[in-house]
Amino acid sequence: MNKQQTAAPRVAVIGAGMAGVICAERLQAAGWSVTLMDKARGTGGRLSSRRLEGVPFDLGAQVIQAQHADFVAQLAEWEDKGWVLPWPEEQGWCAVPRMSGLTRQISAGVPFEPSCRIVRIERVEQTWRLEDDQQRLWSDFDHLVLALPAPQAAVLLEKVAPAWAAQAASIALQPCWTAYFRLDPSAALPAVSSLPRATPLAQTTPSPDAGELGLRRWTCQTAKPSWRESTDAALWVVEANAAWSAAHLETPPAQVAEALFDLWKQVVGQPQLTRPVHLAAHRWLYALTASVCASPYWSSSVHEVEVAAGLHLCGDYFQRTGVEGAYLSGRALAEALIDAQQG
Ligand SMILES: Cc1cc2nc3c(=O)[nH]c(=O)nc-3n(C[C@H](O)[C@H](O)[C@H](O)COP(=O)(O)OP(=O)(O)OC[C@H]3O[C@@H](n4cnc5c(N)ncnc54)[C@H](O)[C@@H]3O)c2cc1C
């Protein structure tokens, strides 16, 4: 009798963004023995949030939008649990209290290894062995799920699945610089109420001027329905577009923050705004997936491919992009693995 018939399958899920946490949670609920790992200190990935001088900002996804009926139903369930709130102005939802809270809630019962950057994966005696950047070995997994941005998955796949590595490397991802700041209340408050709250996700360039200047979108954090903290000033996140971000990839963050604030003042017609009390920038090297694969995930257990058994990929580059794409891919992979195990 082999190991898979006698014990719960052991699976490592690398990447605790939306795709990884939903996949991990579903497998764990089906009785699998799951270890979720991420190089960051917490879950969230591109749904992450950060504090600047004590106040929180969503630095990645700002709004969750749903088209697929399954994701619409899932959001309704999360809303009942109080994990998300509808955001009618943006035709979507936002997580409570911040975006990263959603992945924390979903993965609450799943064993999680933070600060664990996997640098090597290998097949050893019909199991998967991983090595992290502190030379720790993680062994004996029957299954390995890579829930990473495509270029980061490609690097890990090079030795064990070169064909998949090449395919993953061909997926285009755009960078995105984001500036986040807290406006000086005395200088800015009268003007803020007349500024746009957030531009819809679908409209990647808010206006011709903004696009030409290099901005993609800006979102007032304190105007989100999930905003609960008290603050006397408005908090904003301004995203540069792909062209501006690519042209400034190596510019120091402090310089980028100043530049994006200046562009934003121009675009919103508020040149008198004084420099924000707190101003910072974050670079997303792999931000927005620009092309997708035809299948909902890749799996050597489900697809007939010449790849070692038990290797699987999911994320926001399978069929759909964004948070919705990541959710649908991670969930579809988990369901297929559970079916294959039971069948
Ligand atoms: C600035 C910005 C704005 C966005 N706005 C929106 C929006 O408004 N709406 C929307 O739907 N989508 C938006 N997106 C896209 C959305 O955030 C992503 O599509 C989605 O969150 C991707 O989820 P994922 O699980 O596929 O990947 P990720 O969230 O990227 O998760 C991958 C995880 O893998 C980890 N990781 C990577 N390499 C390793 C390694 N070697 N070892 C261990 N861990 C590793 C990372 O730390 C990360 O946590 C935005 C993205 C950005 C960056």
The ligand as a MOL file (V3000), in Angstrom:
LIG
                    3D

  0  0  0     0  0            999 V3000
M  V30 BEGIN CTAB
M  V30 COUNTS 53 58 0 0 0
M  V30 BEGIN ATOM
M  V30 1 C -0.4070 48.1740 -7.1370 0
M  V30 2 C -1.3980 47.0660 -7.4640 0
M  V30 3 C -2.7470 47.3730 -7.5950 0
M  V30 4 C -3.6640 46.3610 -7.8880 0
M  V30 5 N -4.9960 46.6820 -7.9430 0
M  V30 6 C -5.8880 45.6710 -8.0660 0
M  V30 7 C -7.2710 45.9300 -7.8740 0
M  V30 8 O -7.6800 47.0510 -7.5160 0
M  V30 9 N -8.1360 44.8880 -8.0500 0
M  V30 10 C -7.7120 43.6100 -8.3870 0
M  V30 11 O -8.5310 42.7050 -8.5460 0
M  V30 12 N -6.3970 43.3510 -8.5300 0
M  V30 13 C -5.4810 44.3350 -8.3530 0
M  V30 14 N -4.1510 44.0510 -8.4170 0
M  V30 15 C -3.7290 42.6910 -8.7630 0
M  V30 16 C -3.9760 41.7030 -7.5980 0
M  V30 17 O -3.4590 42.2470 -6.4090 0
M  V30 18 C -3.3030 40.3750 -7.9320 0
M  V30 19 O -3.7500 39.9250 -9.1940 0
M  V30 20 C -3.6080 39.2580 -6.9240 0
M  V30 21 O -3.6010 39.7370 -5.6030 0
M  V30 22 C -2.5730 38.1600 -7.1410 0
M  V30 23 O -2.7280 37.1170 -6.1980 0
M  V30 24 P -1.7620 35.8550 -6.2870 0
M  V30 25 O -2.0940 34.9800 -5.1380 0
M  V30 26 O -1.8540 35.2510 -7.6590 0
M  V30 27 O -0.2640 36.4140 -6.1860 0
M  V30 28 P 0.4320 37.2830 -5.0500 0
M  V30 29 O -0.5450 38.0870 -4.3060 0
M  V30 30 O 1.5630 37.9880 -5.7060 0
M  V30 31 O 1.0150 36.1750 -4.0300 0
M  V30 32 C 2.2390 35.5300 -4.2590 0
M  V30 33 C 2.9880 35.3820 -2.9380 0
M  V30 34 O 4.1790 34.6200 -3.1730 0
M  V30 35 C 5.1920 35.0990 -2.3260 0
M  V30 36 N 6.4790 34.6430 -2.8890 0
M  V30 37 C 7.0400 34.9990 -4.0760 0
M  V30 38 N 8.1870 34.3130 -4.2680 0
M  V30 39 C 8.3450 33.4910 -3.1790 0
M  V30 40 C 9.3320 32.5330 -2.8120 0
M  V30 41 N 10.3720 32.2440 -3.5870 0
M  V30 42 N 9.1740 31.8720 -1.6240 0
M  V30 43 C 8.1160 32.1440 -0.8050 0
M  V30 44 N 7.1460 33.0460 -1.1170 0
M  V30 45 C 7.2620 33.7080 -2.3060 0
M  V30 46 C 4.9820 36.6010 -2.3090 0
M  V30 47 O 5.5520 37.1910 -1.1540 0
M  V30 48 C 3.4530 36.7090 -2.3320 0
M  V30 49 O 2.9290 36.8200 -1.0200 0
M  V30 50 C -3.2170 45.0270 -8.0800 0
M  V30 51 C -1.8560 44.7160 -7.9090 0
M  V30 52 C -0.9520 45.7070 -7.5830 0
M  V30 53 C 0.4850 45.3480 -7.3440 0
M  V30 END ATOM
M  V30 BEGIN BOND
M  V30 1 1 1 2
M  V30 2 1 2 3
M  V30 3 2 2 52
M  V30 4 2 3 4
M  V30 5 1 4 5
M  V30 6 1 4 50
M  V30 7 2 5 6
M  V30 8 1 6 7
M  V30 9 1 6 13
M  V30 10 2 7 8
M  V30 11 1 7 9
M  V30 12 1 9 10
M  V30 13 2 10 11
M  V30 14 1 10 12
M  V30 15 2 12 13
M  V30 16 1 13 14
M  V30 17 1 14 15
M  V30 18 1 14 50
M  V30 19 1 15 16
M  V30 20 1 16 17
M  V30 21 1 16 18
M  V30 22 1 18 19
M  V30 23 1 18 20
M  V30 24 1 20 21
M  V30 25 1 20 22
M  V30 26 1 22 23
M  V30 27 1 23 24
M  V30 28 2 24 25
M  V30 29 1 24 26
M  V30 30 1 24 27
M  V30 31 1 27 28
M  V30 32 2 28 29
M  V30 33 1 28 30
M  V30 34 1 28 31
M  V30 35 1 31 32
M  V30 36 1 32 33
M  V30 37 1 33 34
M  V30 38 1 33 48
M  V30 39 1 34 35
M  V30 40 1 35 36
M  V30 41 1 35 46
M  V30 42 1 36 37
M  V30 43 1 36 45
M  V30 44 2 37 38
M  V30 45 1 38 39
M  V30 46 1 39 40
M  V30 47 2 39 45
M  V30 48 1 40 41
M  V30 49 2 40 42
M  V30 50 1 42 43
M  V30 51 2 43 44
M  V30 52 1 44 45
M  V30 53 1 46 47
M  V30 54 1 46 48
M  V30 55 1 48 49
M  V30 56 2 50 51
M  V30 57 1 51 52
M  V30 58 1 52 53
M  V30 END BOND
M  V30 END CTAB
M  END
